[in-house]
Amino acid sequence: MLLRALSATTRSSVHTVTRPQSRLVSIQAAARCPTPRSVITPITLARHSTSDRTANMSSQAQKDITSWASKDGQFRRQTSSFRDSISKDGQFTPDEGRYHLYVSLACPWAHRTLIARSLKGLDKYVSVTVVHSFMGALGWSFYPPVRDEDGGFPQTKGQVGEPDGLAQVDGDPLFGAKFLRELYFKVDPDYSGRFTVPVLWDKKTNSIVNNESSEILRMFNTEFNHLLPKEQADIDLYPEHLRKEIDEQNEWVYDTVNNGVYKSGFATKPEAYESNVVPLFKSLDRLEKILDGGKQFVVGDQLTEADVRLYTTIVRFDPVYHGHFKCNLGSIRHDYPNLNRWCKNLYWNYDAFKSTTDFDHIKQHYYMSHGQINPTRIVPKGPLPPIEPL
């Protein structure tokens, strides 16, 4: 495996980093998308945290959503705030045309929900709006940013640029909002958290049902089944006999891979970076081993949510995380043949994966939005192709 091939000198230097005990128990605000929960339990959480510390940190983050790392150099992700559910017996019933999904095509967490929506054939039940790929200090917008005469990105007080033709960015059809934050404040004028995607919106009550990607994924998997043709209803991304294994894998894949690339890329101190990039590649080694023998899926012998959740990180790895986030102990296409084969299979053989993967949005978002990582905001041409053929 890749990490075993590191030189003895490199290995000893990176493993001497002491990992702070509090790193994973955090309420620091997230930069982009809400924290996915690894194991979904009955949703009994309050809609908003009552913690004074959380509210204060979130309020500070609202002033500039691109401020990611805390004082120790670590990136910590915020807990999602809206945790209601679609269900036949609840407030939010599964009705045709009732729901609207706000997403970024760049965001891996939002990408999960798009894949599930496509796999389950929910187009007429859940419509979609795509935000622009650029995210500035005020968060996601439905328009491109204002540019100054030198081509720079001045901080604004809410002004937006003219439409620039970026695919699938057509504005907000429900309220004509300029920024996603306007929808959060429409629901709660005192909202103090991050303005994240995905957002599952209820058009009947004009409220946010949920902004937690892993919970939306599971809602889409089951809650519309009685309305769907048998072919779509029979698709089960969270089958009973695999749930324990899926939950266990989700736990470590989320921490070290899905969120691990962010903890590596947004780190502002060497110790923070090294203490996250090494576990990331250990987990990639572990996944590579799981896929030995030509396995097509990471859990069992069928497509599950574990594949969906992992895919949205792996498909972005070589185009973005390898260079932009300094996750460069290896690349998927050159150092992980099993993961590369698995990812290509999903992309080329399942339209729900390919049709929801937009490399223009992905690359433009990361390289142009993260000015503290890429001050020139130049978007690299490679890798070419962004994903290899089968």
C-alpha positions in Angstrom: 0.0 0.0 0.0 1.0 3.6 -0.6 1.9 4.7 2.9 4.1 1.7 3.4 6.2 2.8 0.5 7.1 6.1 2.2 10.7 6.4 3.2 11.7 5.7 6.8 12.6 9.3 7.2 9.3 10.6 6.0 7.4 8.0 8.1 9.2 8.9 11.3 8.7 12.7 10.8 4.9 12.5 10.1 4.2 10.1 12.8 5.7 12.1 15.6 2.9 14.6 15.4 0.8 14.6 18.6 -2.9 14.6 17.8 -5.0 17.0 20.0 -7.6 15.0 21.9 -10.3 17.6 21.2 -10.0 17.6 17.5 -13.0 15.5 16.6 -15.3 16.9 19.3 -15.9 20.2 17.7 -18.4 22.9 17.0 -16.4 25.2 14.8 -18.3 26.3 11.8 -17.9 24.6 8.5 -16.7 26.4 5.4 -18.9 24.8 2.8 -21.4 22.1 3.5 -23.0 20.6 6.6 -21.6 17.8 8.5 -22.9 14.4 7.4 -23.8 12.1 10.4 -22.4 8.6 10.0 -25.3 6.8 11.7 -28.8 8.1 11.3 -31.0 7.8 14.4 -34.5 9.0 14.9 -34.5 12.7 14.4 -35.1 14.2 17.9 -32.5 17.0 17.8 -33.6 20.5 18.4 -33.6 22.6 15.2 -30.9 25.0 16.5 -28.1 24.6 19.0 -28.6 26.5 22.3 -24.9 26.5 23.0 -23.7 30.1 23.6 -20.3 29.0 22.3 -21.7 27.6 19.1 -23.8 30.6 18.5 -20.9 33.0 19.0 -18.6 31.0 16.7 -21.3 30.8 14.0 -22.0 34.5 14.2 -18.4 35.3 13.7 -18.3 32.9 10.8 -21.2 34.6 9.2 -19.2 37.8 8.8 -16.9 35.9 6.4 -17.9 32.4 5.6 -14.4 31.8 4.1 -12.8 31.9 7.5 -12.3 28.2 8.2 -9.5 27.2 10.6 -9.5 27.8 14.3 -6.5 29.2 16.3 -4.8 25.8 16.5 -4.8 25.5 12.7 -7.5 22.8 12.7 -10.6 22.8 10.5 -13.7 21.7 12.4 -17.1 21.2 10.8 -20.4 22.5 12.2 -23.3 20.3 13.0 -26.3 20.8 10.7 -29.2 22.9 12.1 -32.4 21.7 10.4 -33.2 18.1 11.1 -36.8 17.4 10.2 -37.8 14.5 7.9 -40.1 13.7 5.1 -42.5 10.9 6.1 -46.0 9.7 5.4 -47.1 10.3 9.0 -45.3 13.6 9.7 -45.5 17.3 9.0 -43.6 16.9 5.8 -45.5 14.3 3.7 -44.0 12.9 0.4 -46.2 14.8 -2.1 -45.5 15.3 -5.8 -44.0 18.7 -6.5 -43.8 19.8 -2.9 -40.0 19.9 -2.4 -37.1 21.8 -3.8 -33.4 21.0 -3.4 -30.8 23.7 -3.4 -27.4 22.4 -4.2 -23.9 23.2 -5.4 -22.5 21.0 -8.1 -19.1 21.5 -6.6 -20.1 20.4 -3.1 -19.5 16.7 -2.3 -22.1 16.6 0.4 -24.8 18.1 -1.9 -23.7 15.8 -4.6 -24.8 12.8 -2.5 -28.4 14.0 -2.6 -28.3 14.6 -6.3 -27.1 11.0 -6.9 -29.8 9.6 -4.7 -32.5 11.7 -6.3 -31.5 10.5 -9.7 -31.1 6.8 -8.8 -34.6 6.9 -7.2 -36.2 8.8 -10.1 -37.5 11.7 -7.9 -37.5 14.4 -10.5 -41.2 15.2 -10.3 -41.2 15.1 -6.5 -38.1 17.2 -5.8 -37.1 20.0 -8.1 -33.5 21.4 -8.1 -31.7 24.7 -8.1 -28.0 25.0 -8.6 -26.0 27.8 -7.0 -23.0 29.5 -8.7 -19.6 27.7 -8.2 -18.0 30.7 -6.6 -18.5 31.2 -2.9 -17.4 34.5 -1.4 -17.6 36.0 2.1 -21.4 36.0 2.1 -21.6 32.4 1.1 -23.3 30.7 -1.8 -25.0 32.9 -4.4 -27.3 32.3 -7.4 -25.1 34.7 -9.4 -21.5 35.1 -10.2 -19.4 37.5 -8.1 -18.7 41.1 -8.7 -15.3 41.6 -10.4 -13.2 44.7 -10.2 -11.4 46.3 -13.1 -8.3 44.2 -12.5 -10.4 41.0 -12.5 -10.2 40.7 -8.7 -13.0 39.7 -6.3 -13.8 42.6 -4.0 -15.7 42.0 -0.8 -19.2 43.3 -1.3 -22.2 44.1 0.9 -24.5 41.9 -1.2 -24.0 43.0 -4.8 -23.7 40.3 -7.4 -22.4 40.1 -11.0 -24.3 39.5 -14.2 -25.0 35.9 -15.3 -21.9 34.4 -16.9 -23.4 31.4 -18.6 -22.1 28.8 -16.1 -24.1 25.6 -16.8 -27.3 25.0 -14.8 -27.0 28.3 -12.9 -30.4 29.9 -13.6 -31.2 31.9 -10.4 -33.6 31.2 -7.6 -37.0 30.2 -9.1 -38.9 30.4 -5.8 -38.0 33.8 -4.3 -35.5 35.5 -6.7 -32.9 35.5 -3.9 -29.4 36.7 -4.6 -27.8 34.6 -1.9 -28.6 31.3 -0.2 -28.4 33.0 3.2 -31.6 34.9 2.3 -33.5 31.5 2.5 -32.1 30.7 5.9 -33.1 34.1 7.2 -36.6 33.7 5.7 -37.1 30.7 7.9 -35.3 32.1 10.9 -34.4 35.8 11.1 -32.2 35.1 14.1 -30.3 32.2 12.4 -26.7 32.2 13.5 -25.1 29.2 11.7 -23.5 28.7 8.3 -25.4 29.0 5.0 -24.8 25.5 3.7 -25.9 23.2 0.9 -27.8 21.0 0.4 -31.0 22.6 1.5 -34.2 20.6 1.2 -37.0 23.2 1.0 -40.7 22.7 1.5 -42.7 24.8 -0.9 -46.0 24.2 1.0 -44.8 25.7 4.3 -41.9 27.8 3.0 -39.5 26.2 5.4 -36.3 24.2 5.4 -37.0 20.6 6.1 -33.4 19.5 6.4 -29.8 20.6 5.5 -28.0 17.4 6.5 -26.9 15.5 3.4 -26.8 12.0 5.0 -30.3 12.3 6.3 -31.7 13.7 3.0 -30.0 10.8 1.2 -31.9 8.3 3.4 -35.2 10.1 3.0 -34.8 9.9 -0.8 -34.0 6.2 -0.4 -37.3 5.3 1.3 -39.9 7.9 1.8 -41.2 8.2 -1.7 -41.2 4.4 -2.5 -45.0 4.0 -2.3 -45.3 6.6 -5.1 -42.6 5.2 -7.4 -42.6 2.6 -10.1 -41.3 -0.8 -8.9 -38.0 -0.4 -10.6 -37.1 2.7 -8.6 -38.9 1.6 -5.4 -36.8 -1.6 -5.3 -33.5 0.3 -5.3 -32.3 0.2 -1.7 -29.2 2.1 -0.8 -29.4 1.1 2.9 -30.5 -2.6 2.9 -31.3 -4.2 6.2 -28.7 -6.9 6.0 -25.8 -4.5 5.3 -26.7 -1.6 7.6 -24.3 -2.5 10.4 -21.4 -2.7 7.9 -22.5 0.4 6.1 -22.7 2.4 9.4 -19.3 1.2 10.6 -17.7 2.1 7.3 -19.4 5.5 7.1 -18.0 6.3 10.5 -14.3 6.1 9.6 -14.7 7.1 5.9 -16.4 10.3 6.9 -13.9 11.3 9.5 -10.7 10.4 7.6 -11.6 10.6 4.0 -14.8 12.7 3.3 -13.8 15.3 5.9 -10.2 14.3 6.0 -9.4 16.1 2.7 -10.9 19.3 4.2 -9.0 18.9 7.5 -5.8 18.5 5.5 -6.6 21.3 3.0 -7.9 23.9 5.4 -5.2 23.3 8.0 -3.1 26.4 8.7 -0.3 24.8 10.8 2.0 22.0 9.8 1.0 19.8 12.8 -2.7 20.1 11.9 -2.0 19.2 8.3 0.2 16.2 9.0 -2.1 14.8 11.7 -4.9 14.6 9.1 -3.2 13.9 5.8 -1.6 10.7 7.1 -4.8 9.1 8.4 -6.4 10.1 5.1 -4.0 7.9 3.1 -4.1 5.1 5.6 -7.9 5.0 5.0 -7.4 5.1 1.2 -5.0 2.1 1.6 -7.7 0.4 3.7 -10.4 1.0 1.0 -8.0 -0.2 -1.7 -7.7 -3.5 0.1 -11.5 -3.8 0.5 -11.8 -3.5 -3.3 -9.3 -6.3 -3.9 -10.4 -9.1 -6.2 -12.3 -6.9 -8.6 -15.1 -5.9 -6.1 -17.5 -3.4 -7.6 -18.9 -2.0 -4.4 -17.3 -1.0 -1.0 -20.0 -2.8 1.1 -21.5 -6.2 0.0 -22.2 -7.0 -3.6 -24.7 -4.2 -4.4 -24.7 -0.5 -4.8 -25.3 1.2 -1.4 -25.1 4.6 0.2 -21.5 3.7 1.2 -20.6 3.9 -2.5 -22.5 7.2 -3.0 -20.8 8.8 0.1 -17.3 7.7 -0.9 -17.7 8.5 -4.7 -18.3 12.2 -4.2 -14.9 12.5 -2.5 -12.9 10.2 -4.7 -14.1 11.7 -8.0 -12.9 15.1 -6.8 -9.6 13.7 -5.5 -7.2 14.0 -8.5 -8.8 17.2 -10.0 -8.9 19.1 -6.7 -7.8 17.5 -3.4 -4.4 16.1 -4.6 -3.1 19.6 -5.6 -5.3 22.2 -4.0 -5.6 20.5 -0.6 -2.1 19.1 -0.6 -3.3 15.6 -0.4 -0.4 14.5 -2.5 1.1 11.4 -0.9 -0.5 9.7 -3.9 -3.2 10.1 -6.6 -6.1 7.8 -7.3 -5.3 7.1 -10.9 -1.6 6.3 -10.4 -1.5 4.8 -6.9 -4.9 3.2 -6.2 -5.9 0.9 -9.1 -8.8 -0.6 -7.2 -10.3 2.7 -6.2 -9.7 4.1 -9.6 -11.5 1.1 -11.2 -14.4 1.4 -8.7 -14.8 5.1 -9.4 -14.7 4.8 -13.1 -17.3 2.0 -13.0 -19.7 4.2 -11.1 -19.1 7.2 -13.4 -19.3 5.5 -16.7 -21.9 2.7 -16.0 -24.4 4.6 -13.7 -25.9 7.7 -15.2 -26.9 9.0 -11.8 -23.2 9.4 -11.0 -22.0 10.8 -14.3 -24.9 13.2 -15.0 -24.5 14.8 -11.6 -20.7 15.2 -11.8 -19.7 18.6 -13.2 -15.9 19.1 -13.3 -16.2 22.7 -14.3 -18.2 23.6 -11.2 -15.9 21.5 -9.1 -12.6 23.0 -10.2 -13.8 26.5 -10.5 -15.3 26.5 -7.0 -12.3 25.2 -5.1 -9.5 27.1 -7.0 -11.4 30.4 -7.3 -13.2 30.5 -4.0 -10.3 29.6 -1.7 -8.2 32.7 -2.0 -6.2 31.9 1.1 -5.1 28.7 -0.5 -4.8 29.8 -4.1 -4.3 33.6 -4.1 -4.0 33.8 -7.9 -7.3 32.0 -8.3 -5.9 30.3 -11.4 -7.8 27.1 -12.3 -5.4 24.4 -13.5 -6.0 22.7 -16.8 -5.3 19.2 -15.5 -5.6 16.4 -14.8 -6.6 15.4 -18.3 -9.0 13.7 -18.6 -10.6 14.6 -15.3 -11.6 10.9 -15.0 -10.1 8.2 -17.1 -12.1 6.0 -19.5 -12.9 2.4 -18.5 
